[in-house]
Structures are given as C-alpha cells and as structure tokens.
Amino acid sequence: MAKKQERSAELLAASHATHNGVFITGASSLEVKEDVLPSELFSDDYIICASLGNCRCASDGKAIKQFTSHARVPNDATQVALGHETVQMVVQAPEVTGLQAGDLVFVTPGHSAQPVNPDTFELDIDNGILPSLGYSYRYLGGLRQFNAVPVKAIAYVKSQGFGNLFNPIKNTQNISIASLAHAEPYACCYGTNKHLFTFDSNGDFLYGVPAKARLAYLGGTARMAMINVTIVAEAADEDLPELILITGSKRKLEEMEDFLLIKQLRDRGVQVVLIDRSDPDIVSKLTEHGRPHIVWTNFASQDLYDQATAIIERGGNINNYAGASDPAIGFSMPIDAFKADSFTDEAKTMIHAAHHTLGLNDFKRESGVKKDGVCRFIGFAGQEERLQAYVDALPDSVQIVHDAGDINASNIIAEAERYDDVFIAGSGDAAAQAYADNEEALARGAAVMFVDGDCTIFVRSRLSHYTTRHQICGPNVPWFMTNTSEPHADDMALHAAKPTNFDWMVRGVVGLKDALSMMDAVEAAAPFGSFFTFAELPNLPYVEVSAQAFKDAAEKADDGQTKQALNDAAAVLEKENDTWSASAERALYAAYGVPYPLDLE
Ligand SMILES: NC(=O)c1ccc[n+]([C@@H]2O[C@H](COP(=O)([O-])OP(=O)(O)OC[C@H]3O[C@@H](n4cnc5c(N)ncnc54)[C@H](OP(=O)(O)O)[C@@H]3O)[C@@H](O)[C@H]2O)c1
C-alpha cells in the first residue's frame, strides 16, 4: 500500500473517535472542545477530511465577536467550527466526487451567494445565511481535526459561481504546509487584483494592476497587503510597478525594511517608499513621486479613506479592500460638470459610459446599460425632451422608472425594488442627496451616471465592499472603485498548481490544543505576519518563529516529545535565519512521530 493511502486509512479510523476542534460557542466565546462526527456522516453522501492545519485570519475576529448576528453564522448556531485558511487531506470520498483518499486539497470558502439554510442549501430569505467555510458549520472548519462535507455541496457551490469546492494540490515540492495554507488569502488578493480596472488610451477596459504603475498600500503593513505585494512581485521584471508606497506604524515599517520581499523588489528596480502613517504630511509624501494609479485600503477608517481619495491619480482605481466595520464611513468623490452638444449626444455618451460585469464573479465588463435591467432617471422633471433622448437610445429590453412628465415609451414601470442603471440630472447638493437617497436601492453591480455632474458624492464603504458593488460611471468621474473578491476556486487552483512561498511571513506556530494562546497573543499585540495552527500536532505550544523562542519553549516543555520537537525545529531555524520552512515542519512532525503529509507518496 502506498504511504499516502496508509496514512489516510489511519486518519479515517481516527476520524470516528472523539477529537479536538476550535469552536465559536457564543458571542466573544471561543473554546477548544472535544467533538465527534455523527456516525451517519460516514456514508456515500459525505466526504471525510482530516485538517493539516489552518492560518489565522483577522476577519475571524468579527465572527467571534458577533456570533449569530454575523451574516455567515446560522441564527440558531450553538457551536461553529472556526478556520477557513486550511489544507486538508481527503480520507474518505465517494467515487462520484472524483476525489481519492490521500488527496491533499484546498476547500473553497464561499458556498452561497444567496441566503440559504446551511444544512440543506435551500433558499431561506428570512432565516438563511451566506454559508462559508469556518463560519457556518459544526462539522467543517480548518480548526477541527476531522471534517464532514456533504457531497451535494460540490454541485451547489459550483452553481453559485464559486467553482470547485475541492481543489487538489498538485505540487508539494519545496513548500511548507503553512505556506500552502495561504491559498485562500492568495485567491482573495489575486481575485481582487484581477477585478481592478482602469481604461487604456483607447478607452478600453484595462484589467488588473497595470505594468509600470505607481501603487499605494494604505495600512500596508497588513498581512493581506503583504500577500498582495507578493502577488504583484510575481510579475516579470518589465511589468513590475515603478513605485510602491506603503503606509503603516513606524514600528512595523522599520521591521519591513528587512523583509526579503521588499529588498528583492528594490533590487529589481522598484522604488519602495515606506511612510509613517502618523506623519502629518502624509498626503504630500504619498504624492511627491507622482500620484498612485492604484490604491488599496487595508484598514477601515475615514482618515485612511480620505487619504485614498486625496492621492489617487485621475483615472486610477481605489480598491476598497478593508470594507467598513462602521456604516457611516466612505469615500468622497468629486464629479466634474458635464455638458454635451445635444441631448442625443449626452444620452449616447452616458449610456455608453455605464458598465457592468459580464456575469456573477466575472471580472470582465461590458459598456452600456444592463440589457434586461431597470433604468432609473432622477431629476428629469420638466426635462421630457432630454429624457426622451435617453429613452430613444436605450434598448427595448430595459424597463424605465422616471420622475418626468409624459414621454413616448412602452416599457415604463412605476417603481422597482432594485435599479441596475441610474441617471441623475442636476448638480451640487441636490444631485449628491439624490445619490445618497438611492444608494441602498442600487442592485449589485449597478451603474450610476451624473449627467450634469458638478457635485461631490459620498460613497458609503459598507455598500462598496464586494466585487459586485455598484460603479460610478461617466466621462466626468475622476477615478474608479473596486473592492475585495470572494476567493474563487480557479485562483486557489493557481496556488495549488504552483504554490507561492509565504514562509517569510509565518511568525508563529501552535498545535490545536493551545490555539487560543496564539489567538490571544496576536489579538493583544497586533504583530505583523501569519500564524499557523497544526491540527496533527495538537500538543505543540504556541511559539514565535525564531530559534531562540523555540529553545526557550523547549526548556519550559514538560513532555519529552514536545521538548524534542521544539529543540529539533530550533536547530533548523538557526540554520535558516529564523525563517519558517518545510524543514522546520519536518523536524516537528518527526519528533512527534507523525508522518509529514507533504512527503507521502
Ligand atoms: N476578502 C475580504 O473581504 C477580506 C479578507 C481579509 C481581510 N480583509 C480586510 O482587509 C483588512 C486587512 O486585513 P489583514 O488581515 O491584513 O489585517 P491586519 O494584518 O490585522 O492589518 C491591519 C493593519 O491596519 C493597520 N492599522 C491599525 N490601526 C490603524 C489606523 N488607525 N490607521 C491606519 N492603519 C491602521 C495596522 O498597521 P500598523 O500597525 O502598522 O499601523 C495593520 O497592519 C482588514 O480590514 C480586513 O477586515 C478583507
């Protein structure tokens, strides 16, 4: 029997027994608890997986704090398995799934784009949630040792546009488990960058981070920002950015000067400028080398959003990665006055300027109003001739809602719940207010055009967080906005095929039983980096990644195996300049007598 099958058979046997997991058990209540998978889940309707471990994500904090009021946690939950940055081994899978015992996989985190019952995936508008890995299930989460996933979830997740639920890992050479576990944030950042758009000199959409661009990461010492920079750095030399600006606390920026990633970018000719976020001249520091074409937010605050809008180059893109914890914060966008030679020209220009993505989770866009959507005209009272020019230029397939007098159109409706394209006439405060009043009624992916412009609108961050957010469009718009992506399986598959090394970011490791010590320590000190929990090495105490910290922990350890594991890994860290590696993991696994999963054949 191949070693991989032997190990998965051992794990399958263990999965029937009581095992450990980290569970959210109430608002602000996180516990390491024993649990067991119900025997009926060991059937042809379920896939059983063993977790190799999980990386901590800052977003977990929100679910821990909010518990059942979180959009992804079921209203009646009592125990939710935490963890969505995980690597798992399949230990039992029915043939129809195409998975085999021993396969190493990433699990796609987003499972539904509509509110459903997480057990049945049946639509439930009133009580349903948006189920996802690590937030919605008792029997599935990166931080429980064994997991059960219903087979029907595979087809459901695909139907929701998220791709394959399981992404088999194709390459485990020269990579650590902790690096592999970055697949989810990798896909999130990769997808985020894929959805970025600007326009080229012909007015065509230019997707992604443009070559030789000036980039700014505000709150850029964030873990996600560093993952994003790592992805940007994968470009060929000739496509690298010309400038990367990073703001953060002085303490973390000083640490960053020594990061290999930063040194290598500088060696490759990229100007990397680190700017103290408390510098009173931060805006001039962020613009003195030229305004950035792309700005990512990595911390949700009005100050930081104001910096983004103050520095962005005309025609650039602000990626609202951080989103908003506070619904009141957002982005001020000044919109220029617009005047065409005729109403016909104006309608043609504004309708062409509207744009929408081709489909759910598709980053490509097409110009024009949504073909079968609802168009709303605001501020057109008394301007029937102007409105008629629009109506004449629109496809017959759209429905129209307007506030003017009689016009000649067959597809007028009184109102709609959501609007796909909104044209706002008028300027100044009245136009800005019309936008504010109607922002909540914008459909996901809606386009808003200010046909007179000459106003400053406030785009609320809460409504602009996901890729499908609405867009402010038109020749008078100064810059564009995109936002975070829901990690897509195709982007996780990229990491599965050719994993990117994130070992330099791994700053702490722990076994499952002591995971809460790691979480408390990270919460309290907000250090830079990634923190990995080994599910297969439950007794490993929380330890920072340095030879000295491992040696110190070894002295305190009271069981022989743990002492040996820590000392052996310390020796590896000593040789490798205190950087995490597969060799350090091998040393830990060997001392605990557990086969290292990435070496199994
Ligand atoms: N797909 C998604 O939607 C998704 C996924 C993951 C994360 N996120 C969001 O992305 C953001 C970054 O996540 P992360 O996990 O990388 O977080 P993180 O590592 O905790 O980093 C947050 C950063 O914010 C900075 N910061 C703290 N206080 C600040 C302040 N008052 N002003 C400006 N910056 C401040 C900190 O830098 P200094 O200590 O150097 O100041 C820190 O590096 C978060 O808002 C998170 O919710 C979104």
Ligand as a Chemical Component Dictionary entry (heavy atoms), coordinates in Angstrom:
data_LIG
# 
_chem_comp.id                   LIG 
_chem_comp.type                 NON-POLYMER 
_chem_comp.pdbx_formal_charge   0 
_chem_comp.three_letter_code    LIG 
# 
loop_
_chem_comp_atom.comp_id 
_chem_comp_atom.atom_id 
_chem_comp_atom.alt_atom_id 
_chem_comp_atom.type_symbol 
_chem_comp_atom.charge 
_chem_comp_atom.model_Cartn_x 
_chem_comp_atom.model_Cartn_y 
_chem_comp_atom.model_Cartn_z 
_chem_comp_atom.pdbx_ordinal 
LIG N1  N1  N 0  -11.940 39.287 1.422  1  
LIG C1  C1  C 0  -12.089 40.183 2.310  2  
LIG O1  O1  O 0  -13.057 40.837 2.306  3  
LIG C2  C2  C 0  -11.032 40.382 3.333  4  
LIG C3  C3  C 0  -10.207 39.331 3.682  5  
LIG C4  C4  C 0  -9.257  39.543 4.656  6  
LIG C5  C5  C 0  -9.148  40.801 5.222  7  
LIG N2  N2  N 1  -9.994  41.811 4.857  8  
LIG C6  C6  C 0  -9.861  43.143 5.440  9  
LIG O2  O2  O 0  -8.632  43.687 4.998  10 
LIG C7  C7  C 0  -8.034  44.446 6.013  11 
LIG C8  C8  C 0  -6.631  43.953 6.308  12 
LIG O3  O3  O 0  -6.723  42.629 6.828  13 
LIG P1  P1  P 0  -5.461  41.910 7.487  14 
LIG O4  O4  O 0  -5.890  40.543 7.880  15 
LIG O5  O5  O -1 -4.319  42.042 6.590  16 
LIG O6  O6  O 0  -5.312  42.788 8.778  17 
LIG P2  P2  P 0  -4.080  43.024 9.741  18 
LIG O7  O7  O 0  -2.925  42.157 9.390  19 
LIG O8  O8  O 0  -4.668  42.957 11.094 20 
LIG O9  O9  O 0  -3.652  44.503 9.376  21 
LIG C9  C9  C 0  -4.404  45.632 9.628  22 
LIG C10 C10 C 0  -3.440  46.805 9.514  23 
LIG O10 O10 O 0  -4.119  48.004 9.889  24 
LIG C11 C11 C 0  -3.148  48.894 10.372 25 
LIG N3  N3  N 0  -3.755  49.851 11.303 26 
LIG C12 C12 C 0  -4.113  49.647 12.588 27 
LIG N4  N4  N 0  -4.676  50.769 13.077 28 
LIG C13 C13 C 0  -4.654  51.683 12.087 29 
LIG C14 C14 C 0  -5.094  53.028 11.978 30 
LIG N5  N5  N 0  -5.688  53.643 12.982 31 
LIG N6  N6  N 0  -4.916  53.672 10.796 32 
LIG C15 C15 C 0  -4.335  53.053 9.751  33 
LIG N7  N7  N 0  -3.908  51.768 9.794  34 
LIG C16 C16 C 0  -4.071  51.098 10.953 35 
LIG C17 C17 C 0  -2.098  48.055 11.068 36 
LIG O11 O11 O 0  -0.841  48.560 10.693 37 
LIG P3  P3  P 0  0.150   49.319 11.715 38 
LIG O12 O12 O 0  0.106   48.537 12.989 39 
LIG O13 O13 O 0  1.466   49.284 11.016 40 
LIG O14 O14 O 0  -0.425  50.670 11.807 41 
LIG C18 C18 C 0  -2.263  46.676 10.450 42 
LIG O15 O15 O 0  -1.118  46.290 9.714  43 
LIG C19 C19 C 0  -8.978  44.345 7.220  44 
LIG O16 O16 O 0  -9.810  45.478 7.194  45 
LIG C20 C20 C 0  -9.762  43.093 6.950  46 
LIG O17 O17 O 0  -11.039 43.104 7.536  47 
LIG C21 C21 C 0  -10.897 41.643 3.903  48 
# 
loop_
_chem_comp_bond.comp_id 
_chem_comp_bond.atom_id_1 
_chem_comp_bond.atom_id_2 
_chem_comp_bond.value_order 
_chem_comp_bond.pdbx_ordinal 
LIG N1  C1  SING 1  
LIG C1  O1  DOUB 2  
LIG C1  C2  SING 3  
LIG C2  C3  SING 4  
LIG C2  C21 DOUB 5  
LIG C3  C4  DOUB 6  
LIG C4  C5  SING 7  
LIG C5  N2  DOUB 8  
LIG N2  C6  SING 9  
LIG N2  C21 SING 10 
LIG C6  O2  SING 11 
LIG C6  C20 SING 12 
LIG O2  C7  SING 13 
LIG C7  C8  SING 14 
LIG C7  C19 SING 15 
LIG C8  O3  SING 16 
LIG O3  P1  SING 17 
LIG P1  O4  DOUB 18 
LIG P1  O5  SING 19 
LIG P1  O6  SING 20 
LIG O6  P2  SING 21 
LIG P2  O7  DOUB 22 
LIG P2  O8  SING 23 
LIG P2  O9  SING 24 
LIG O9  C9  SING 25 
LIG C9  C10 SING 26 
LIG C10 O10 SING 27 
LIG C10 C18 SING 28 
LIG O10 C11 SING 29 
LIG C11 N3  SING 30 
LIG C11 C17 SING 31 
LIG N3  C12 SING 32 
LIG N3  C16 SING 33 
LIG C12 N4  DOUB 34 
LIG N4  C13 SING 35 
LIG C13 C14 SING 36 
LIG C13 C16 DOUB 37 
LIG C14 N5  SING 38 
LIG C14 N6  DOUB 39 
LIG N6  C15 SING 40 
LIG C15 N7  DOUB 41 
LIG N7  C16 SING 42 
LIG C17 O11 SING 43 
LIG C17 C18 SING 44 
LIG O11 P3  SING 45 
LIG P3  O12 DOUB 46 
LIG P3  O13 SING 47 
LIG P3  O14 SING 48 
LIG C18 O15 SING 49 
LIG C19 O16 SING 50 
LIG C19 C20 SING 51 
LIG C20 O17 SING 52 
# 
